[in-house]
């Protein structure tokens, strides 16, 4: 076909005509191409199509890429409607669609390609926009599907039940947890049910606690929805569970209701509240609870009764705890609590205030009723306990206060009962005592004395005086007893009888006793070598496991020989913790320290302890000496004790010798040593040194 004929065909069927040689170089491009290509045809003759094409990653390789054209031309195959991107001189991308077929000479030789081209940029842009929109739609649909999947998963995995209602109060969404909470089958509820219909279903199935009605449950929902903020309503179910229902309104109408099973949480909260108000060991009300209960009981009027508060403290509990361990001590406290609970009226309150101290709140007609209860409780608690194969015996002291008059509160009653308890224990334990107003003044004085005692320790206001111990055979001073004195800035010297009991009760006896021990050892080191020093040791000091080390340190620092130190203990030391205390005493005695039993004969078991520990000395209590003149039985007791000491190889010393008649009696009964004001009162160290000097000078003369 003539070339001009081809141009006419191109104008009809496409935008331009093109031809290439065997190597793909353009040999002809129709003139119309310049309008689309932006280049004159002459500019493209002799060049390949690749020189003007650009990469377009958005084209399908099989349909749009030049690679498909190149592959077809290499194989000498025709191709149709192949699109490629063209670099237009104006800078905008264009897309052209081309078709072509191979040309052969009559002899069959390959001449090149002939084809047509069209500008399909608008169609391509539209196609790409549609593809992008389709991709976006697919992506949005995938996201929606994923969101729905996640919503369904979240809905079904919620720990709370959920129901959503529209503006007409019709159900639109719920989850499985809601069905589980209320014990409903899968098909029990459906979309479109009203909230009231669901409540009617639950009431008919008896899911709510007896007494719940459709109206009462509906009213709870309505009340919850009318508040500005989401509020919870507690629903009690028939099986004992408690469900918290929370309602939140939605924009546009309707609401979301969530349901949570709070049964265990409420149990835990109740348990925590109970633990906060009760003692963990005995499950009795604690001190905090006693205050609340006491206020309530004090407010009860009209029955003519008054509130009595009994403060109870166990006697000899600490030795049990220390000897057998805290586990058995805890068992004992629980046993005591059980006995107390079982021996009071149901409307009375038994509480544990702490340690081994209990309280009973008891409304009585008169004081005799409280006293009778106290006596019964002391008797009950004092009965033996069989615990872990052991028989344990303890006692109990009780202080009683009454809510008489005006202005009393529970704190005041507890304080008054505690003061009465202090008096009961001071009277010898195992007793009860009623609060008296003067006890308050005594307590204030005691508090002041305790504060001043602490200050005296801090500022060094104590002194050690020494009373000579006289050897009757040689009529000379053999040793001295260290006796502490408190030099008060206003009261002067205060007797140990005033402050030692308080020091023991408050625990101050430990630092005070350590100071006396160290001072006595230092002072004794300045005395002649044949003079010993005796130091009183409290049961509280000896209870400390490091007491032996304290004694050794005092000896080492002072340079005093152990054989010149004598430790005086009372029977209470051995009563408190026999085995442990005996072990400490044996340790000290093996090191050379001498051990004496003070106030011998005043306890019921003194003689039994002489069999368990080889005391070096026994000091016969002054009460026997005071009664010895004119009473034959007192002299007989002294004689018996002296004889006992002689048979056991124990030195005997008689305390409190104040008259010549007493001295004569003591000599006649065979005592070896004496101590008392007849010979000398306690004196400062300087005066003791002077006495010793004078005695030695007299002996030398």
C-alpha positions in Angstrom: 0.0 0.0 0.0 1.4 3.5 -0.9 2.6 5.5 2.1 0.1 8.2 1.7 -2.7 5.6 1.8 -1.3 4.3 5.2 -1.5 7.9 6.5 -5.1 8.0 5.6 -5.7 4.7 7.4 -3.9 6.1 10.5 -6.1 9.2 10.5 -9.1 7.0 10.6 -8.2 4.2 12.9 -5.7 5.9 15.2 -3.7 9.0 15.9 -0.6 8.3 13.9 1.3 5.7 11.9 4.8 4.5 12.5 7.3 2.1 10.9 10.7 0.7 12.1 13.6 -1.1 10.5 14.9 -4.5 11.6 16.6 -3.0 14.7 13.5 -1.1 15.9 14.6 2.3 14.8 11.9 4.6 13.5 11.9 4.9 9.7 8.6 6.7 9.4 6.2 8.6 11.7 3.2 10.3 10.3 2.9 14.1 10.7 0.0 13.9 13.1 2.2 12.3 15.7 3.8 15.7 16.4 0.5 16.9 17.9 0.6 14.1 20.4 4.3 13.4 20.9 5.3 17.1 21.2 8.2 16.4 18.8 8.5 16.7 15.0 8.6 13.3 13.3 12.2 14.1 12.0 13.4 14.3 15.6 12.4 10.6 16.1 13.6 9.1 12.8 16.5 6.8 13.4 15.9 6.3 17.1 14.3 3.5 19.0 11.1 3.8 21.1 13.1 3.1 24.2 14.8 6.5 23.9 11.6 8.2 24.7 9.9 5.8 27.1 9.9 6.1 30.9 9.4 3.4 33.6 6.0 3.1 35.0 5.7 0.7 37.9 2.0 1.0 37.8 1.7 -0.8 34.4 1.1 -4.5 34.1 4.1 -6.1 32.5 1.9 -8.3 30.4 -0.3 -5.6 29.0 1.3 -2.2 29.3 5.1 -2.6 29.4 7.5 -2.0 26.4 9.0 -5.3 27.4 6.0 -7.1 25.8 6.5 -5.1 22.6 10.2 -5.9 22.5 9.5 -9.6 23.1 6.9 -9.7 20.3 9.2 -7.9 17.8 12.1 -10.2 18.6 9.8 -13.2 17.9 8.5 -11.5 14.7 5.0 -11.6 16.1 2.2 -9.0 15.8 1.1 -7.2 18.9 -2.0 -5.2 19.9 -2.9 -2.5 22.3 0.3 -2.3 24.2 0.6 0.8 26.4 3.8 2.5 27.5 4.7 5.7 29.3 6.2 8.5 27.2 8.4 11.4 28.3 6.6 14.4 26.8 8.7 17.6 26.3 6.3 19.6 28.5 7.2 17.5 31.5 3.9 15.7 31.9 3.7 11.9 31.6 1.7 10.6 28.6 0.6 7.1 27.9 0.4 5.8 24.3 -1.2 2.6 23.0 0.5 1.0 20.0 -0.2 -2.0 17.8 2.0 -3.4 15.1 2.8 -6.3 12.8 6.0 -7.5 11.1 6.9 -6.6 7.5 8.6 -9.2 5.2 10.1 -8.8 1.7 8.8 -11.0 -1.1 11.7 -13.3 -0.5 10.7 -13.6 3.1 13.4 -11.5 4.7 12.4 -9.4 7.7 12.2 -5.7 7.0 10.9 -4.3 10.3 7.5 -3.3 11.8 4.6 -1.2 10.8 1.9 0.0 13.2 -0.3 2.7 14.6 -0.3 4.7 17.9 -2.9 6.5 19.9 -2.8 8.9 22.9 -4.6 7.1 25.7 -3.4 9.3 28.6 -7.0 10.3 29.6 -8.2 6.7 29.6 -5.1 5.6 31.5 -5.5 8.3 34.1 -9.2 7.3 34.5 -8.3 3.6 34.7 -5.6 4.3 37.3 -8.0 6.5 39.4 -10.5 3.7 39.3 -7.9 1.2 40.3 -6.8 3.4 43.1 -10.4 3.9 44.2 -11.0 0.2 44.0 -7.8 -0.4 46.1 -9.0 2.1 48.7 -12.4 0.5 48.8 -10.8 -2.9 49.3 -8.5 -1.5 52.0 -11.4 0.3 53.8 -13.5 -2.9 53.6 -10.6 -4.9 54.9 -10.1 -2.4 57.7 -13.8 -2.5 58.5 -13.8 -6.3 58.5 -10.7 -6.2 60.9 -12.4 -3.7 63.1 -15.5 -5.8 63.3 -13.4 -8.8 64.0 -11.6 -7.0 66.8 -14.8 -5.6 68.1 -16.3 -9.1 68.2 -13.2 -10.5 69.8 -13.1 -7.7 72.4 -16.9 -8.0 73.1 -16.6 -11.8 73.6 -13.5 -11.6 75.7 -14.7 -8.9 78.1 -14.7 -9.8 81.7 -17.9 -7.7 82.0 -21.2 -8.5 80.5 -22.5 -5.9 78.0 -25.8 -4.9 76.6 -26.4 -1.9 74.2 -29.9 -0.4 73.9 -31.1 2.2 71.3 -33.1 5.3 72.0 -36.3 3.1 72.1 -34.7 0.9 74.8 -34.4 -2.0 72.4 -31.5 -4.4 72.5 -28.9 -4.0 69.7 -25.7 -5.6 71.0 -24.8 -8.0 73.8 -22.0 -10.4 74.6 -21.6 -13.9 75.8 -20.3 -12.8 79.2 -23.7 -11.2 79.9 -25.4 -14.5 79.2 -22.9 -16.3 81.5 -23.4 -13.9 84.4 -27.2 -14.3 84.4 -27.2 -18.0 83.4 -29.0 -17.5 80.1 -29.0 -19.8 77.0 -27.6 -18.5 73.7 -31.1 -17.9 72.2 -32.7 -16.5 75.3 -32.5 -12.9 74.2 -32.5 -11.3 70.7 -32.1 -8.0 68.9 -35.1 -5.8 69.3 -36.1 -7.0 72.8 -36.8 -4.1 75.2 -34.9 -3.7 78.4 -38.1 -4.4 80.3 -38.7 -7.6 78.5 -35.2 -8.8 79.4 -35.8 -7.9 83.1 -39.2 -9.8 82.9 -37.3 -12.8 81.6 -34.7 -12.7 84.4 -37.3 -12.3 87.1 -39.4 -15.1 85.7 -36.3 -17.3 85.7 -35.7 -16.3 89.4 -32.2 -15.0 88.6 -32.5 -12.1 91.1 -32.7 -12.4 94.9 -36.1 -13.2 96.3 -38.2 -10.0 96.5 -36.8 -8.4 93.4 -39.6 -7.2 90.9 -39.6 -6.0 87.4 -40.5 -2.5 88.6 -37.8 -2.4 91.2 -35.0 -3.5 88.8 -36.3 -1.1 86.1 -36.4 1.8 88.6 -32.7 1.1 89.5 -31.8 1.4 85.9 -33.8 4.6 85.4 -32.2 6.1 88.5 -28.7 5.2 87.3 -29.4 6.8 83.9 -30.7 10.1 85.2 -27.4 11.0 86.9 -24.8 13.2 85.1 -22.1 10.6 85.6 -22.2 6.8 85.2 -23.3 5.2 88.4 -23.4 1.6 89.5 -26.3 -0.3 90.8 -25.7 -3.5 92.8 -27.9 -6.5 91.9 -28.1 -9.4 94.3 -28.7 -12.7 92.6 -30.5 -15.7 93.9 -27.3 -17.8 94.1 -25.7 -15.3 96.5 -23.6 -13.5 93.9 -23.5 -9.7 93.6 -23.5 -8.0 90.2 -22.6 -4.3 89.7 -24.6 -2.8 86.8 -23.3 0.5 85.3 -25.3 2.5 82.7 -23.7 5.1 80.4 -25.9 7.1 78.0 -24.8 7.5 74.3 -24.9 10.5 72.1 -28.1 10.4 70.0 -30.0 8.3 72.5 -29.7 4.9 74.0 -27.3 3.6 76.5 -24.7 0.9 77.2 -25.0 -1.3 80.3 -22.1 -3.2 81.7 -22.4 -6.0 84.3 -19.6 -7.1 86.5 -19.6 -10.0 89.0 -18.2 -8.3 92.1 -18.9 -11.1 94.6 -15.3 -12.0 95.3 -14.2 -8.3 95.4 -16.9 -7.6 98.0 -15.8 -10.6 100.0 -12.2 -9.4 99.9 -13.3 -5.9 100.9 -15.3 -7.4 103.8 -12.3 -9.6 104.7 -10.0 -6.5 104.6 -12.4 -4.5 106.8 -12.6 -7.5 109.2 -8.8 -7.8 109.3 -8.5 -4.1 110.0 -10.8 -4.4 113.0 -9.8 -7.8 114.3 -6.7 -9.4 115.7 -5.1 -11.8 113.2 -4.1 -14.4 115.8 -7.3 -14.8 117.8 -9.9 -13.2 115.5 -11.0 -11.1 118.4 -11.9 -7.4 117.9 -8.7 -5.2 118.2 -8.1 -2.0 120.0 -9.5 0.1 117.1 -12.7 -2.0 117.0 -13.1 -1.7 120.8 -13.2 2.0 120.5 -16.1 1.9 118.0 -18.0 -0.8 119.9 -17.4 0.9 123.2 -18.9 4.2 121.9 -22.0 2.2 120.6 -22.4 0.4 123.9 -22.0 3.6 125.9 -24.9 5.0 123.9 -27.2 2.3 124.9 -29.6 3.7 127.5 -32.9 2.8 129.0 -32.1 -0.6 130.5 -30.6 0.8 133.8 -27.3 -0.8 133.1 -23.8 0.8 132.8 -20.8 -0.2 130.8 -17.9 -1.9 132.6 -14.6 -2.2 130.8 -12.3 -4.9 132.1 -8.6 -4.8 131.1 -7.0 -8.3 131.4 -3.3 -9.1 131.4 -1.8 -12.6 131.6 0.6 -13.3 134.4 3.7 -15.4 133.7 3.0 -15.4 129.9 6.5 -14.1 128.9 8.4 -16.9 130.6 6.2 -19.4 128.7 6.8 -17.5 125.4 10.6 -17.3 126.0 11.0 -20.9 127.2 8.9 -22.7 124.7 8.9 -20.4 121.7 6.5 -18.0 120.1 4.6 -20.8 118.3 3.4 -22.2 121.6 2.9 -18.7 123.0 0.5 -18.1 120.1 -1.3 -21.3 120.8 -1.7 -20.3 124.4 -3.1 -16.9 123.4 -5.7 -18.5 121.1 -6.6 -20.9 123.9 -7.1 -18.0 126.3 -9.2 -16.2 123.8 -11.4 -19.2 123.4 -11.9 -19.5 127.1 -12.8 -15.8 127.4 -15.3 -16.0 124.5 -17.0 -19.1 126.0 -17.4 -17.5 129.5 -19.1 -14.2 128.6 -22.6 -13.4 127.5 -23.2 -13.3 123.7 -23.9 -9.5 123.9 -20.6 -8.9 125.7 -17.4 -8.1 123.8 -14.0 -9.8 124.2 -11.1 -8.1 122.5 -7.3 -8.4 122.3 -5.6 -5.1 122.8 -2.1 -6.4 122.0 0.5 -8.8 123.3 -1.0 -10.7 126.2 -3.5 -8.0 127.1 -7.2 -8.5 126.5 -10.4 -6.5 127.3 -14.0 -7.3 128.0 -16.8 -4.8 127.5 -19.7 -5.8 129.7 -23.0 -4.0 130.6 -23.8 -4.6 134.2 -26.5 -3.7 136.8 -24.0 -2.8 139.4 -20.3 -3.1 140.3 -20.8 -6.5 141.9 -21.7 -7.9 138.5 -18.4 -6.8 137.0 -16.4 -8.0 140.0 -18.1 -11.4 139.8 -17.3 -11.6 136.1 -13.6 -10.7 136.8 -13.4 -13.4 139.5 -14.8 -16.0 137.1 -12.5 -15.1 134.3 -9.4 -15.2 136.5 -10.4 -18.7 137.7 -11.1 -19.9 134.1 -7.9 -18.5 132.6 -5.8 -19.8 135.5 -6.8 -23.4 134.9 -3.9 -25.5 133.3 -3.6 -25.7 129.5 -2.6 -28.9 127.7 -0.7 -27.7 124.6 1.6 -29.8 122.4 2.0 -32.3 125.1 2.9 -29.7 127.7 1.0 -28.6 130.8 1.1 -24.8 130.9 -0.1 -22.7 133.9 -0.5 -19.0 133.9 -2.6 -16.5 135.8 -4.4 -13.2 135.0 -4.9 -9.8 136.6 -7.8 -7.5 135.8 -8.5 -3.8 136.1 -12.1 -2.6 136.0 -13.5 0.8 135.1 -17.2 1.9 134.9 -18.9 4.5 132.7 -20.2 6.4 135.7 -21.0 10.1 135.7 -20.6 12.6 132.9 -17.8 13.2 130.5 -16.6 9.7 130.2 -15.6 8.3 126.9 -14.3 4.9 125.8 -10.7 6.2 125.7 -11.0 7.4 129.3 -12.6 4.1 130.3 -9.8 2.1 128.7 -7.2 4.3 130.4 -8.9 4.0 133.8 -9.2 0.2 133.5 -5.5 0.0 132.5 -4.5 2.0 135.6 -6.6 -0.3 137.8 -4.9 -3.2 136.1 -1.5 -1.7 137.0 -2.6 -1.6 140.6 -3.9 -5.2 140.5 -0.5 -6.4 139.2 1.4 -4.4 141.8 -0.7 -6.0 144.5 0.6 -9.4 143.6 -1.0 -10.5 140.4 -3.9 -13.0 140.0 -6.2 -10.3 141.4 -8.7 -7.7 140.2 -8.9 -4.0 141.1 -11.5 -1.3 140.6 -10.5 2.1 139.3 -10.4 4.8 141.9 -10.0 8.5 141.0 -6.8 8.9 143.0 -5.2 6.3 140.6 -5.3 9.0 137.9 -3.1 11.3 140.0 -0.9 8.4 140.9 -0.6 7.6 137.2 0.3 11.2 136.3 3.0 11.1 139.0 4.3 7.9 137.7 4.4 9.3 134.1 6.4 12.3 135.4 8.7 10.0 137.4 9.3 7.9 134.3 10.3 10.9 132.2 12.6 12.2 134.9 14.1 8.7 135.2 15.0 8.7 131.5 16.5 12.1 131.9 18.5 11.0 134.9 20.0 8.2 132.8 20.8 10.6 130.0 22.4 13.2 132.2 24.2 10.8 134.6 22.3 11.7 137.8 22.8 8.3 139.4 25.3 7.4 142.1 26.5 4.1 143.6 26.7 3.8 147.4 28.2 0.8 149.2 27.0 -1.0 152.3 29.7 -3.1 154.1 29.3 -6.9 154.4 30.8 -7.9 157.7 32.5 -11.3 158.5 31.4 -12.1 162.1 34.2 -14.5 162.8 36.9 -11.9 162.1 34.7 -8.9 162.8 35.9 -7.1 159.7 34.6 -5.8 156.4 34.7 -8.6 153.8 33.0 -6.9 151.0 30.5 -4.3 150.0 27.1 -4.3 148.3 26.6 -1.8 145.5 23.3 0.1 145.9 22.2 2.7 143.3 20.9 6.1 144.3 19.2 8.8 142.2 20.3 12.3 142.9 17.3 14.3 141.8 18.0 18.0 141.1 14.9 19.0 143.3 14.2 16.0 145.6 17.7 15.1 146.5 18.6 11.4 146.9 15.8 9.1 145.9 15.6 5.6 147.4 15.8 2.6 145.0 12.5 1.4 146.5 10.9 4.3 144.6 12.4 4.1 141.2 13.7 0.5 140.8 10.1 -1.0 140.3 9.4 1.6 137.7 12.7 1.0 136.0 11.9 -2.8 135.8 8.4 -2.1 134.5 9.6 0.2 131.7 12.7 -1.8 130.8 15.0 1.0 131.9 16.5 -1.4 134.5 18.6 -2.9 131.7 20.7 0.3 130.9 20.6 1.3 134.5 21.7 -2.1 135.7 24.6 -2.2 133.1 25.7 1.2 134.4 25.7 0.1 138.0 27.6 -3.1 137.2 30.3 -1.2 135.3 30.6 1.5 137.9 30.8 -1.0 140.8 33.5 -2.9 139.0 35.5 0.2 138.4 35.1 1.3 142.1 35.9 -2.1 143.5 39.1 -2.2 141.5 40.3 0.8 143.7 39.6 -1.1 146.9 42.0 -3.6 148.6 42.3 -6.9 146.9 40.5 -8.8 149.7 37.3 -6.7 149.4 34.6 -8.1 147.1 31.7 -6.2 145.6 28.1 -7.5 145.3 25.8 -6.2 142.6 22.1 -6.8 142.4 20.9 -8.3 139.1 17.3 -7.9 137.9 15.4 -10.8 136.3 15.0 -8.6 133.2 18.8 -8.1 132.9 19.4 -11.8 133.2 16.8 -12.6 130.6 19.1 -10.9 128.0 21.1 -13.6 126.3 24.1 -11.4 126.2 24.2 -10.7 129.9 27.2 -13.0 130.5 29.2 -11.0 127.9 28.1 -7.7 129.6 29.6 -9.0 132.9 32.9 -10.1 131.3 33.2 -6.8 129.5 32.7 -4.9 132.8 35.5 -7.0 134.4 37.8 -6.6 131.5 37.4 -2.8 131.3 37.8 -2.3 135.1 40.5 -4.9 135.6 38.6 -6.4 138.5 39.2 -10.2 139.1 36.1 -12.3 138.5 36.5 -13.8 142.0 35.9 -10.4 143.6 32.5 -9.9 141.9 29.4 -11.3 143.4 26.0 -11.2 141.6 22.9 -11.1 143.8 19.7 -12.5 142.3 16.2 -13.1 143.7 13.9 -16.0 143.4 12.0 -14.2 140.6 15.0 -14.7 138.3 14.6 -18.4 138.4 10.8 -18.3 138.3 10.9 -16.3 135.0 12.9 -18.6 132.8 14.6 -21.3 134.9 16.6 -23.2 132.3 18.0 -20.3 130.4 18.8 -18.3 133.5 20.5 -21.2 135.2 22.6 -21.7 132.1 23.8 -18.1 132.2 24.5 -18.3 136.0 26.5 -21.6 135.5 28.5 -19.9 132.8 29.4 -16.9 135.0 30.2 -19.2 138.0 32.6 -21.3 135.9 34.4 -18.0 135.1 34.9 -17.3 138.8 32.0 -14.9 139.5 30.2 -15.7 142.8 26.4 -16.0 142.8 24.2 -15.2 145.8 20.5 -15.7 146.4 19.0 -12.5 147.9 16.0 -12.3 150.2 16.2 -16.1 150.9 13.2 -17.5 152.7 10.5 -15.2 151.3 9.6 -17.4 148.3 7.8 -20.8 148.4 10.5 -22.6 146.4 13.8 -21.1 147.5 15.0 -24.4 148.9 14.2 -26.3 145.7 16.5 -23.9 143.8 19.4 -24.7 146.1 19.3 -28.2 144.7 19.4 -27.0 141.1 22.2 -24.4 141.5 25.2 -24.3 143.7 24.9 -20.8 145.2 28.0 -19.4 146.9 25.9 -17.4 149.4 22.4 -17.1 150.6 21.2 -13.8 152.1 18.5 -14.3 154.8 15.8 -11.8 154.4 15.6 -8.9 156.9 12.1 -9.9 157.9 13.4 -12.8 160.0 15.9 -10.6 161.8 13.3 -8.0 162.6 11.1 -10.6 164.3 13.9 -12.6 165.8 14.0 -10.8 169.1 11.1 -12.0 171.2 9.9 -14.7 168.7 11.5 -18.1 168.9 10.1 -19.3 165.5 12.0 -16.5 163.7 15.2 -17.5 165.4 14.5 -21.1 164.6 14.1 -20.3 160.9 17.4 -18.4 160.9 19.0 -21.4 162.6 17.6 -23.8 160.1 18.7 -21.8 157.1 22.2 -21.4 158.6 22.4 -25.1 159.2 21.2 -25.8 155.7 23.9 -23.5 154.3 26.6 -25.1 156.4 25.6 -28.6 155.2 25.7 -27.5 151.6 28.9 -25.5 151.9 27.1 -22.2 151.3 27.9 -19.0 153.1 25.0 -17.4 155.0 24.5 -13.7 155.5 21.8 -12.1 157.5 20.4 -8.7 156.2 18.9 -5.9 158.2 20.8 -6.2 161.5 20.1 -2.8 163.2 20.4 -3.5 166.9 22.8 -5.2 169.3 20.0 -7.6 170.3 19.5 -8.7 166.7 23.3 -9.1 166.4 23.4 -11.3 169.4 20.6 -13.5 168.1 22.3 -13.8 164.7 25.6 -14.7 166.3 23.9 -17.3 168.5 22.3 -18.9 165.5 25.7 -19.3 163.8 25.4 -16.9 160.8 28.7 -16.2 159.1 28.1 -12.6 157.8 25.8 -9.7 158.5 24.7 -6.5 156.8 22.8 -3.7 158.3 22.6 -0.2 159.7 24.1 -1.4 163.1 27.4 -1.6 161.4 27.0 1.0 158.6 24.4 2.4 156.2 25.2 2.6 152.5 27.9 5.2 151.9 29.7 6.8 149.0 33.0 5.2 147.9 35.1 7.8 149.6 33.6 7.1 153.0 34.0 3.3 152.4 37.7 3.9 151.7 38.0 5.9 154.9 36.3 3.1 156.9 38.6 0.5 155.5 41.6 2.7 156.2 40.5 3.2 159.8 39.8 -0.5 160.3 43.2 -1.5 159.0 44.9 1.1 161.1 43.1 -0.1 164.2 44.0 -3.7 163.4 47.6 -2.9 162.9 47.7 -1.1 166.2 
